[in-house]
C-alpha cells in the first residue's frame, strides 16, 4: 500500500513537472513584457555594461595617476627637503600619465579582446 501511494505521488509530481516545463517553454517563445525581444535587450545590457566598465576605468586611471605621482613627489620632497617643488612636479606628471592612459584606453576598439 505504501509503495502504491509513493508511485501515485511520483506520477503526480511528474505531471506537474511536465506542465511547468510546457509553460516555461511557451514563455520563452514570447517577447519580453516591454515589447523588446530578449536578444536586443541582452545586447543593450552588454553595451551598457561595457560603457560602465570604460567609465570606471577612465576615472580609476586618472585618480591613480594623480595619487601615485603626488605620493612619489611628496616622499621625494620629504626626503630631499624641497617641500612643494617635487610634489607639484610629480603631481603634474601623474596627471599627464593618467590622461595618457585614458587616451590609450578609449582609443582601443571595444569589440573583441585587447591586442597583446
ROSE-4610 file (N, C-alpha, C; in Angstrom, 1 decimal, always signed):
// ROSE-4610
residu = [X/X/X/X/X/X/X/X/X/X/X/X/X/X/X/X/X/X/X/X/X/X/X/X/X/X/X/X/X/X/X/X/X/X/X/X/X/X/X/X/X/X/X/X/X/X/X/X/X/X/X/X/X/X/X/X/X/X/X/X/X/X/X/X/X/X/X/X/X/X/X/X/X/X/X/X/X/X/X/X/X/X/X/X/X/X/X/X/X/X/X/X/X/X/X/X/X/X/X/X/X/X/X/X/X/X/X/X/X/X/X/X/X/X/X/X/X/X/X/X/X/X/X/X/X/X/X/X/X/X/X/X/X/X/X/X/X/X/X/X/X/X/X/X/X/X/X/X/X/X/X/X/X/X/X/X/X/X/X/X/X/X/X/X/X/X/X/X/X/X/X/X/X/X/X/X/X/X/X/X/X/X/X/X/X/X/X/X/X/X/X/X/X/X/X/X/X/X/X/X/X/X/X/X/X/X/X/X/X/X/X/X/X/X/X/X/X/X/X/X/X/X/X/X/X/X/X/X/X/X/X/X/X/X/X/X/X/X/X/X/X/X/X/X/X/X/X/X/X/X/X/X/X/X/X/X/X/X/X/X/X/X/X/X/X/X/X/X/X/X/X/X/X/X/X/X/X/X/X/X/X/X/X/X/X/X/X/X/X/X/X/X/X/X/X/X/X/X/X/X/X/X/X/X/X/X/X/X/X/X/X/X/X/X/X/X/X/X/X/X/X/X/X/X/X/X/X/X/X/X/X/X/X/X/X/X/X/X/X/X/X/X/X/X/X/X/X/X]
num = [1/1/1/2/2/2/3/3/3/4/4/4/5/5/5/6/6/6/7/7/7/8/8/8/9/9/9/10/10/10/11/11/11/12/12/12/13/13/13/14/14/14/15/15/15/16/16/16/17/17/17/18/18/18/19/19/19/20/20/20/21/21/21/22/22/22/23/23/23/24/24/24/25/25/25/26/26/26/27/27/27/28/28/28/29/29/29/30/30/30/31/31/31/32/32/32/33/33/33/34/34/34/35/35/35/36/36/36/37/37/37/38/38/38/39/39/39/40/40/40/41/41/41/42/42/42/43/43/43/44/44/44/45/45/45/46/46/46/47/47/47/48/48/48/49/49/49/50/50/50/51/51/51/52/52/52/53/53/53/54/54/54/55/55/55/56/56/56/57/57/57/58/58/58/59/59/59/60/60/60/61/61/61/62/62/62/63/63/63/64/64/64/65/65/65/66/66/66/67/67/67/68/68/68/69/69/69/70/70/70/71/71/71/72/72/72/73/73/73/74/74/74/75/75/75/76/76/76/77/77/77/78/78/78/79/79/79/80/80/80/81/81/81/82/82/82/83/83/83/84/84/84/85/85/85/86/86/86/87/87/87/88/88/88/89/89/89/90/90/90/91/91/91/92/92/92/93/93/93/94/94/94/95/95/95/96/96/96/97/97/97/98/98/98/99/99/99/100/100/100/101/101/101/102/102/102/103/103/103/104/104/104/105/105/105/106/106/106/107/107/107/108/108/108/109/109/109/110/110/110/111/111/111/112/112/112/113/113/113/114/114/114/115/115/115/116/116/116]
x = [+0.8/+0.0/+0.9/+1.9/+2.8/+3.5/+3.9/+4.5/+3.6/+2.3/+1.3/+1.1/+1.1/+0.9/+2.1/+3.3/+4.5/+4.6/+4.1/+4.1/+3.1/+2.0/+1.0/+1.5/+2.2/+2.7/+3.8/+4.6/+5.6/+5.0/+3.9/+3.2/+2.6/+2.1/+1.5/+2.6/+3.8/+4.9/+5.4/+5.5/+6.0/+5.0/+3.7/+2.7/+2.8/+3.0/+3.2/+4.5/+5.5/+6.8/+6.6/+5.9/+5.7/+4.9/+3.8/+3.0/+3.9/+4.7/+5.5/+6.5/+7.1/+8.1/+7.4/+6.2/+5.5/+5.2/+4.8/+4.6/+5.8/+7.0/+8.2/+8.6/+8.5/+8.8/+7.9/+6.7/+5.7/+6.1/+6.6/+7.0/+8.3/+9.2/+10.4/+10.2/+9.2/+8.9/+8.3/+7.8/+7.1/+8.2/+7.9/+8.8/+8.7/+9.6/+9.6/+8.4/+8.1/+6.9/+7.1/+8.3/+8.4/+8.3/+8.1/+8.0/+9.3/+10.4/+11.7/+11.9/+12.6/+12.9/+14.1/+14.3/+15.4/+16.8/+17.1/+18.4/+18.8/+17.8/+18.1/+18.4/+17.6/+17.8/+19.0/+19.4/+20.7/+21.8/+21.7/+22.8/+22.9/+21.7/+21.7/+22.4/+22.1/+22.6/+24.2/+24.6/+26.0/+26.7/+26.1/+26.6/+26.7/+25.7/+25.6/+26.7/+26.9/+27.9/+29.3/+29.6/+30.9/+31.1/+30.1/+30.2/+30.5/+29.8/+30.1/+31.5/+32.0/+33.3/+34.3/+34.1/+35.1/+35.1/+33.9/+33.8/+34.5/+34.3/+35.1/+36.6/+36.9/+38.4/+39.0/+38.3/+38.8/+39.0/+38.0/+38.1/+39.3/+39.3/+40.4/+41.8/+41.9/+43.3/+43.7/+42.7/+43.1/+43.4/+42.6/+42.8/+44.1/+44.3/+45.6/+46.8/+46.7/+47.9/+48.2/+47.2/+47.4/+47.9/+47.3/+47.7/+49.1/+49.4/+50.8/+51.8/+51.6/+52.5/+52.7/+51.5/+51.6/+52.3/+52.1/+52.7/+54.2/+54.6/+56.1/+56.7/+56.0/+56.5/+56.6/+55.6/+55.6/+56.8/+56.9/+58.0/+59.4/+59.6/+60.8/+61.1/+60.0/+60.1/+60.5/+59.9/+60.3/+61.7/+62.1/+63.5/+64.5/+64.3/+65.3/+65.1/+64.0/+63.8/+63.4/+62.9/+62.4/+60.9/+60.3/+58.9/+57.9/+57.6/+56.4/+56.9/+58.1/+58.5/+58.3/+58.8/+58.6/+57.2/+56.5/+55.1/+54.3/+54.5/+53.8/+54.3/+55.6/+56.1/+55.6/+55.7/+55.2/+53.7/+53.0/+51.6/+51.1/+51.8/+51.5/+51.9/+53.0/+53.4/+52.4/+52.0/+50.9/+49.6/+49.3/+48.1/+48.2/+49.4/+49.7/+49.7/+50.2/+50.2/+48.8/+48.0/+46.6/+45.8/+46.0/+45.4/+45.9/+47.2/+47.7/+47.1/+46.9/+46.3/+44.8/+44.1/+42.7/+42.7/+43.6/+43.6/+43.9/+44.8/+45.0/+43.8/+43.2/+42.0/+40.8/+40.6/+39.4/+39.7/+40.9/+41.2/+41.2/+41.2/+41.1/+39.7/+39.6/+38.3/+37.6/+36.3/+35.6/+35.1/+35.2/+34.8/+36.0/+35.8/+36.9/+37.9/+38.8/+39.8/+40.8/+41.5/+42.5/+43.7/+44.4/+45.6/+46.7/+47.5/+48.6/+49.9]
y = [-1.2/+0.0/+1.3/+1.3/+2.4/+2.6/+1.5/+1.6/+2.1/+1.8/+2.3/+3.8/+4.2/+5.7/+6.4/+5.9/+6.7/+6.7/+5.7/+5.7/+6.7/+6.8/+7.8/+9.2/+9.5/+10.8/+11.1/+10.1/+10.3/+10.7/+10.0/+10.3/+11.7/+12.1/+13.4/+14.5/+14.2/+15.2/+15.3/+14.2/+14.2/+14.9/+14.8/+15.5/+17.0/+17.4/+18.8/+19.4/+18.6/+19.0/+19.2/+18.2/+18.4/+19.6/+19.9/+21.1/+22.3/+22.4/+23.6/+23.7/+22.6/+22.6/+23.2/+22.8/+23.3/+24.8/+25.2/+26.7/+27.5/+27.0/+27.7/+27.8/+26.7/+26.7/+27.7/+27.8/+28.7/+30.1/+30.4/+31.8/+32.2/+31.2/+31.5/+32.0/+31.5/+31.9/+33.3/+33.8/+35.1/+36.3/+37.5/+38.6/+39.1/+39.9/+40.4/+41.4/+41.7/+42.5/+43.9/+44.4/+45.8/+45.9/+44.8/+44.8/+44.5/+44.6/+44.3/+42.8/+42.3/+40.9/+40.7/+39.5/+39.3/+39.5/+39.1/+39.3/+40.8/+41.6/+43.0/+43.6/+43.2/+43.8/+43.2/+42.0/+41.5/+42.2/+42.5/+43.3/+44.7/+45.3/+46.6/+46.6/+45.5/+45.4/+45.2/+44.5/+44.3/+45.6/+46.4/+47.7/+48.6/+48.6/+49.4/+49.0/+47.7/+47.2/+47.6/+47.5/+47.9/+49.4/+50.2/+51.6/+52.0/+51.3/+51.5/+51.1/+49.9/+49.5/+50.5/+51.0/+52.0/+53.3/+53.7/+54.9/+54.7/+53.6/+53.3/+53.2/+52.6/+52.5/+53.9/+54.8/+56.2/+56.9/+56.8/+57.5/+56.9/+55.6/+55.0/+55.3/+55.3/+55.7/+57.1/+58.0/+59.4/+59.6/+59.1/+59.2/+58.5/+57.3/+56.6/+57.3/+57.9/+58.7/+59.9/+60.6/+61.8/+61.3/+60.3/+59.9/+59.3/+58.5/+57.9/+59.0/+59.9/+60.9/+61.9/+62.2/+63.1/+62.4/+61.1/+60.4/+60.3/+60.0/+60.0/+61.4/+62.4/+63.8/+64.1/+63.8/+64.1/+63.4/+62.1/+61.4/+61.9/+62.2/+62.8/+64.2/+65.0/+66.3/+66.1/+65.2/+64.9/+64.4/+63.6/+63.0/+64.1/+64.9/+65.8/+67.2/+67.5/+68.8/+69.9/+69.6/+70.6/+70.6/+71.2/+71.0/+71.0/+72.1/+72.0/+71.6/+71.7/+71.6/+70.2/+69.2/+67.8/+67.3/+67.7/+67.3/+67.9/+69.1/+69.7/+69.1/+68.9/+68.3/+66.9/+66.1/+64.7/+64.6/+65.5/+65.6/+65.8/+66.8/+67.1/+65.9/+65.3/+64.1/+63.0/+62.8/+61.7/+62.1/+63.3/+63.7/+63.5/+63.9/+63.6/+62.1/+61.3/+59.9/+59.3/+59.8/+59.4/+59.7/+60.9/+61.3/+60.5/+60.2/+59.3/+57.9/+57.4/+56.1/+56.1/+57.2/+57.4/+57.4/+58.1/+58.2/+56.8/+56.0/+54.7/+53.8/+53.9/+53.0/+53.3/+54.6/+55.0/+54.8/+54.7/+54.6/+53.2/+52.2/+50.8/+50.5/+49.6/+49.2/+48.4/+48.6/+47.9/+46.5/+46.1/+44.8/+43.9/+42.8/+41.8/+42.0/+41.1/+41.3/+42.3/+42.9/+43.9/+43.2/+44.0/+43.4/+43.1/+42.1/+41.8/+42.2]
z = [+0.0/+0.0/+0.0/+0.8/+0.9/-0.5/-1.1/-2.4/-3.5/-3.4/-4.4/-4.2/-2.9/-2.7/-3.2/-3.0/-3.4/-4.9/-5.6/-7.1/-7.6/-6.9/-7.3/-7.1/-5.9/-5.7/-6.7/-7.1/-8.1/-9.4/-9.8/-11.1/-11.1/-9.9/-9.8/-10.0/-9.3/-9.4/-10.8/-11.5/-12.9/-13.8/-13.5/-14.3/-14.1/-12.8/-12.5/-13.2/-13.1/-13.7/-15.2/-15.9/-17.3/-17.6/-16.8/-17.0/-16.9/-15.9/-15.7/-16.8/-17.3/-18.4/-19.6/-19.9/-21.1/-21.0/-19.8/-19.5/-19.7/-19.2/-19.4/-20.8/-21.6/-23.0/-23.8/-23.4/-24.0/-23.8/-22.5/-22.2/-22.9/-23.1/-23.8/-25.2/-25.8/-27.2/-27.4/-26.3/-26.3/-26.1/-26.7/-26.4/-25.0/-24.6/-23.2/-23.0/-21.8/-21.5/-22.1/-22.2/-22.7/-24.2/-24.9/-26.3/-27.0/-26.3/-26.9/-26.9/-27.9/-27.9/-27.0/-26.4/-25.5/-26.1/-27.3/-27.8/-27.9/-28.3/-28.4/-27.0/-26.0/-24.6/-24.0/-24.3/-23.8/-24.5/-25.8/-26.4/-25.8/-25.5/-24.9/-23.6/-22.8/-21.5/-21.5/-22.5/-22.7/-23.1/-23.9/-24.3/-23.1/-22.3/-21.1/-20.2/-20.0/-19.1/-19.6/-20.9/-21.4/-21.2/-21.4/-21.2/-19.8/-18.9/-17.4/-17.1/-17.6/-17.4/-17.9/-19.1/-19.6/-18.7/-18.3/-17.4/-16.1/-15.5/-14.2/-14.4/-15.6/-15.9/-16.1/-16.8/-17.0/-15.7/-14.8/-13.5/-12.7/-12.7/-11.9/-12.4/-13.8/-14.3/-13.9/-14.0/-13.7/-12.2/-11.3/-9.9/-9.5/-10.1/-9.7/-10.2/-11.3/-11.8/-10.9/-10.5/-9.6/-8.3/-7.7/-6.4/-6.3/-7.3/-7.4/-7.6/-8.6/-8.8/-7.7/-7.0/-5.9/-4.7/-4.5/-3.4/-3.6/-4.8/-5.1/-4.9/-5.4/-5.2/-3.7/-2.9/-1.5/-0.8/-1.1/-0.5/-0.8/-2.1/-2.5/-1.9/-1.8/-1.1/+0.3/+1.0/+2.4/+2.6/+1.6/+1.7/+1.3/+0.3/-0.2/+0.4/+1.1/+1.7/+0.8/-0.3/-1.3/-1.3/-0.2/+0.1/-1.1/-1.7/-2.7/-4.1/-4.4/-5.8/-6.4/-5.8/-6.4/-6.3/-5.2/-5.1/-6.3/-6.7/-7.8/-9.1/-9.3/-10.5/-10.7/-9.7/-9.9/-9.9/-9.3/-9.4/-10.8/-11.4/-12.8/-13.8/-13.5/-14.3/-14.1/-12.9/-12.6/-13.4/-13.4/-14.1/-15.6/-16.1/-17.6/-17.9/-17.0/-17.2/-17.1/-16.2/-16.1/-17.4/-17.9/-19.2/-20.4/-20.3/-21.4/-21.4/-20.2/-20.0/-20.5/-20.2/-20.6/-22.2/-22.8/-24.3/-24.8/-24.2/-24.7/-24.5/-23.4/-23.1/-24.0/-24.3/-25.1/-26.6/-27.0/-28.4/-28.9/-28.0/-28.3/-28.8/-29.8/-30.2/-29.1/-28.9/-27.8/-28.2/-29.5/-29.8/-29.8/-29.1/-29.1/-28.0/-27.8/-26.7/-27.1/-26.1/-26.4/-27.0/-27.9/-28.5/-27.5/-27.8/-26.9/-27.5]
